[in-house]
Each structure stands twice: as C-alpha cells, then as structure tokens.
Amino acid sequence: MSVIDQYLDEIWLERGLSENTLSAYRRDLQQLQRALDGPLLDASEAQLLTIVAERFVSGYKTRSSARWLSCVKGFYRHMVHKGRLVRDPSAHLEQPKLGRQLPGSLSEAQVRALLAAPDVATTLGLRDRAMLELLYACGLRITELVSLRASAVNLRQGVVRIVGKGDKERLVPVGQEAMRWITRFLAEGREGLLKGRDCVALFPSQRAKTMTRQTFWHAVKRYAILAGIDRPISPHTLRHAFATHLLNHGADLRAVQMMLGHADLSTTQIYTHIAQARLKELHTTHHPRG
C-alpha cells in the first residue's frame, strides 16, 4: 500500500471524510509527489518552498493554492503524529492570505427562471424539474441530491432525510412546491425511467442507475443558459441562493445552519454578509434618505 493510500485510509477512519474530499486529497498529494519526483516522506522544507513558489509563478489562484497547501500540511502533521517522520518539513510554510469570499448566488427571479427551464412534457424534463425544485427547497449539495434514496422522502410529513458529509444525517423540511413536483415525478415519470428495473435512487438516470453529480451539473448549466442566466454558476449556486433567500426573508441563522448541515455556525455566517448587502441595496434604493 502506498503512503498516500495509507494516509487516506487512516483519516477516513478518524474523521469520516466524504469520497469527494478524499479524492481531492489524493489529487493534491499525487501532484506533490510528481513535483518532488521522489518519496513524499523524503521531502525537505526547501523543496516544498520551491514547489509553492512554482505554483505562484504558474498562476494558480490563491484559494486553490491555500487548499492545496492545507492538504500538504495536514499530511505531514499526520506523519509526524504517527511517528513516521521526526520533523515536519511543512511546519514553517505560511498559508496565503485570503479575503472573505462571498458565495455566488442568484436573485429570486433568476431562480424562478432556472426552475422553469426544463421541459416537463418529457420524462427527463419532469425529473430535472423535481430535482431543481428539491435542490433549491432544501439547500442540498448536488452529491446529496443525486444519492438521495426514494425511501428517504416522507411525503406525508414533508421532510427528507439527508446523509451529508461524514455520513451525518439531518432532516430537512420540503416546501409545498417541491413536494408537488416530486409527487408528480413519482406518479408520472419515475417508472418510465426505471422500465421495470430496480434503483434505490429517488431520481434515477436513463439507465436506471444512480446519476453522477457531473451529469446533473452539466444539466444545471444547460438550464441556466435556457433561463437566460449569463453569469457563471457553480454546483453550489442554488444552495447559496437557498441560504441567502431564507436570511433575506428573516430566517434564523441557526435554523439555516441545521438545514445546510454545517457543523460550525461560522460556516453559515458568511451568508449574512450577502443578506446584509441586499438589505443595504434595498435601503439605498427605496429609503427617502438612502
């Protein structure tokens, strides 16, 4: 077993990281190994400093470099903790300074246009409409949406049971509009996709399998173009819109934290800056002394 595989197995057991996070760590460490052109455990501080400088010259974004360096430093701290290294070669590497990055969001009108983009006269369009409605109604991550089991939706109580990062479960209420589209998809579309085949996913692919997040993300980008949204969007755009719109309408920050599945309230607090910016804009536009 390689040192990277061993490390990922150990932190998975200790911290219960998701497959996506582990894959990102693997890519970062493999990239470091290629840059070192030698064993990771033989790296010196001078070598790591050179690689960091080369990343800067190559034009890597500050946030990308900070994430990469955080992975590298975590790896070497772990190796020292396990007694496989005597000294941490990354100990004196400083993280680049990051400004507070506000998540990209959409206006409520843009969200309405995006949700209305799928052609619900088709089975796939009906499925995608239900998926978009649920994504926005619950602030889900795309991975959480595509892996959602049919058994996790309680139509009578109007809630979904989400398995998030670290296999942590949370119950999220679903609004009436999203419930209406889910109910319609279950009645008119799901069996047409399954064609007698078994699939535990609530929203199966055309092959009656669990859809990949990349597949649905490509669909979201296509619907954004159809909706006339001419700004870049990310897989988290509707999740950010969910949080921002709730706060704009007076939702409690702690409740939003629970629905998003954030372990730390500070992670959710970034959305208050978006909400405050919107309130300031409204005040400037409509207040007689704005």
C-alpha positions in Angstrom: 0.0 0.0 0.0 1.4 3.4 -0.9 1.9 6.1 1.7 -0.9 8.1 0.1 -3.4 5.2 0.3 -2.4 4.5 3.9 -2.9 8.2 4.9 -6.3 8.4 3.2 -7.5 5.2 4.9 -6.4 6.5 8.3 -8.0 9.9 8.0 -11.2 8.3 6.6 -11.4 6.1 9.7 -10.6 9.0 12.1 -12.6 11.8 10.5 -15.2 10.1 8.3 -14.4 12.2 5.2 -16.5 12.0 2.1 -15.4 10.3 -1.1 -15.2 13.7 -2.8 -12.9 15.1 -0.1 -10.7 12.0 -0.2 -10.4 12.2 -4.0 -9.4 15.9 -3.8 -6.7 15.0 -1.2 -5.4 12.2 -3.4 -5.1 14.5 -6.4 -3.2 17.1 -4.3 -0.8 14.6 -2.8 -0.2 12.9 -6.2 0.5 16.3 -7.6 3.0 17.0 -4.8 4.7 13.6 -5.4 5.1 14.4 -9.1 6.6 17.7 -8.3 9.0 16.2 -5.8 10.0 13.4 -8.2 10.6 11.2 -5.2 9.1 9.8 -2.0 6.8 12.2 -0.1 8.4 11.3 3.2 11.9 12.4 1.9 10.7 16.0 1.1 12.7 18.9 2.6 11.4 22.3 3.6 13.4 23.8 0.8 11.8 21.5 -1.8 8.3 22.4 -0.5 9.1 26.1 -0.6 10.2 25.8 -4.2 7.1 23.9 -5.2 4.9 26.6 -3.5 6.8 29.3 -5.4 6.4 27.5 -8.7 2.6 27.3 -8.1 2.5 31.0 -7.6 4.5 31.7 -10.8 2.3 29.3 -12.7 -0.7 31.4 -11.9 -2.6 29.1 -9.5 -5.4 31.0 -7.8 -4.8 32.0 -4.2 -7.7 30.0 -2.9 -6.7 26.9 -4.8 -3.1 27.1 -3.5 -4.3 27.6 0.1 -6.5 24.5 -0.2 -3.6 22.5 -1.7 -1.1 23.7 1.0 -3.6 22.9 3.7 -3.8 19.3 2.4 0.0 19.1 2.3 0.5 20.4 5.8 -2.2 18.0 7.1 -0.4 15.1 5.5 3.0 15.9 7.1 1.4 16.7 10.5 -0.2 13.3 10.4 3.1 11.6 9.5 4.8 13.2 12.5 1.9 12.3 14.8 2.2 8.6 13.7 5.9 8.6 14.2 6.8 8.1 10.6 8.6 11.4 10.4 10.7 13.1 13.1 10.3 16.6 11.7 7.5 18.3 9.7 9.0 19.8 6.6 5.9 21.9 6.0 5.7 23.4 9.5 7.1 26.8 8.5 5.1 27.2 5.3 2.6 30.0 5.6 -0.8 29.9 4.1 -1.6 32.7 1.6 -3.8 35.5 2.9 -7.4 35.0 1.8 -10.1 37.7 1.7 -13.6 36.7 2.7 -15.1 35.2 -0.4 -18.8 35.6 -0.7 -20.6 32.7 -2.4 -22.2 33.4 -5.7 -25.9 33.4 -5.6 -29.0 34.1 -7.8 -31.8 36.5 -7.4 -35.3 35.1 -6.7 -36.3 35.9 -10.3 -33.3 34.1 -11.7 -34.1 31.0 -9.6 -37.7 31.0 -10.8 -36.4 31.2 -14.4 -34.0 28.3 -13.8 -36.6 26.1 -12.2 -39.0 26.7 -15.1 -36.3 25.8 -17.8 -36.8 22.0 -18.0 -39.5 20.8 -20.5 -41.8 18.9 -18.1 -43.7 17.4 -21.0 -40.8 14.9 -21.2 -39.8 12.3 -18.6 -36.3 13.7 -18.2 -37.6 17.2 -18.0 -40.0 16.3 -15.3 -37.3 14.5 -13.4 -35.0 17.5 -13.7 -37.7 20.0 -12.6 -38.3 17.9 -9.5 -34.6 17.8 -8.8 -34.1 21.5 -9.2 -37.0 22.3 -7.0 -35.7 20.0 -4.3 -32.2 21.3 -4.6 -33.4 24.9 -4.0 -36.1 24.0 -1.5 -33.6 22.2 0.8 -30.3 23.8 0.1 -28.8 20.4 -0.8 -25.3 19.7 -2.1 -25.5 18.1 -5.6 -23.9 14.9 -4.2 -26.6 14.7 -1.6 -29.3 15.2 -4.2 -28.2 12.5 -6.7 -27.5 10.0 -4.0 -30.9 10.6 -2.3 -32.8 7.4 -1.8 -36.5 7.1 -2.6 -37.1 5.8 0.9 -35.6 9.0 2.4 -38.5 11.1 1.3 -41.5 11.3 3.6 -44.3 12.8 1.5 -46.8 12.7 4.4 -44.6 14.7 6.8 -43.0 16.8 4.0 -39.4 16.1 5.0 -36.3 14.4 3.5 -33.6 12.6 5.4 -30.2 13.7 4.0 -26.9 11.9 4.5 -24.3 14.6 4.3 -20.6 15.0 4.8 -19.1 12.5 7.3 -22.2 10.3 6.9 -24.1 12.8 9.2 -27.8 12.7 8.9 -30.2 15.6 9.0 -33.9 16.1 8.4 -34.8 19.0 6.1 -38.3 20.3 5.5 -39.5 20.4 1.9 -41.7 23.2 0.7 -45.1 22.6 -0.9 -44.0 23.4 -4.4 -41.1 21.0 -4.3 -43.3 18.3 -2.8 -45.8 18.9 -5.6 -43.1 18.3 -8.3 -41.7 15.2 -6.5 -45.2 13.7 -6.2 -45.8 14.4 -9.9 -42.5 12.8 -10.9 -43.2 9.7 -8.8 -46.6 9.4 -10.3 -45.8 10.2 -14.0 -42.1 9.8 -14.6 -40.0 7.6 -12.3 -41.4 4.2 -13.6 -40.9 5.4 -17.1 -37.2 5.8 -16.4 -36.9 2.5 -14.5 -38.8 0.4 -17.0 -39.1 -2.4 -14.5 -35.5 -2.2 -13.3 -34.5 -1.6 -9.7 -32.8 1.6 -8.4 -32.8 2.9 -4.9 -32.2 6.5 -6.0 -35.2 8.8 -6.0 -34.0 10.3 -9.3 -32.6 7.6 -11.5 -30.6 8.1 -14.7 -31.9 7.0 -18.1 -30.1 3.6 -17.4 -32.0 3.2 -14.1 -28.8 3.9 -12.1 -27.8 6.5 -9.6 -26.9 9.6 -11.5 -23.4 11.1 -11.2 -23.1 14.6 -9.9 -21.2 15.6 -13.0 -24.2 14.5 -15.2 -26.7 16.6 -13.2 -24.3 19.6 -13.0 -24.0 19.7 -16.8 -27.8 19.7 -16.9 -27.9 22.6 -14.5 -25.6 24.6 -16.7 -27.7 23.9 -19.7 -30.8 25.0 -18.0 -29.1 28.2 -16.8 -28.4 29.1 -20.4 -32.0 28.4 -21.3 -33.1 30.6 -18.4 -31.0 33.5 -19.7 -28.6 33.5 -16.8 -25.4 35.0 -18.2 -23.2 34.8 -15.2 -21.0 31.9 -14.1 -22.7 29.5 -11.7 -21.3 26.7 -9.5 -22.6 23.4 -8.2 -23.4 25.3 -5.0 -25.2 28.2 -6.6 -28.8 27.0 -5.7 -27.5 26.0 -2.2 -26.2 29.6 -1.7 -29.5 31.0 -3.1 -31.4 28.9 -0.6 -29.5 30.2 2.3 -29.4 33.8 1.2 -33.1 34.0 0.3 -34.1 32.5 3.7 -32.0 35.0 5.5 -33.3 37.9 3.4 -36.8 36.8 4.4 -35.9 36.8 8.1 -35.0 33.1 8.8 -32.9 32.4 11.9 -29.2 31.8 11.2 -29.1 28.7 13.5 -32.1 27.1 11.6 -30.3 27.7 8.3 -27.2 26.1 9.7 -29.1 23.0 10.6 -30.8 22.7 7.2 -27.5 23.2 5.4 -25.8 20.6 7.6 -23.0 22.9 8.7 -21.2 21.6 11.8 -20.0 25.1 12.7 -22.2 28.2 12.8 -19.2 30.3 11.4 -19.5 28.5 8.1 -23.1 29.7 7.8 -22.4 33.3 8.9 -20.8 34.1 5.6 -24.4 34.2 4.1 -25.3 37.1 6.5 -22.9 39.3 4.6 -24.9 38.6 1.4 -28.2 39.3 3.1 -26.8 42.5 4.7 -25.6 43.7 1.3 -29.0 43.1 -0.2 -30.7 45.0 2.7 -28.3 47.9 2.2 -29.1 47.9 -1.5 -32.9 48.0 -0.8 -32.4 50.8 1.7 -30.3 52.8 -0.7 -32.9 52.3 -3.5 -36.1 52.8 -1.6 -35.5 54.9 1.5 -36.1 58.6 1.1 -32.8 59.4 2.8 -30.9 56.4 1.4 
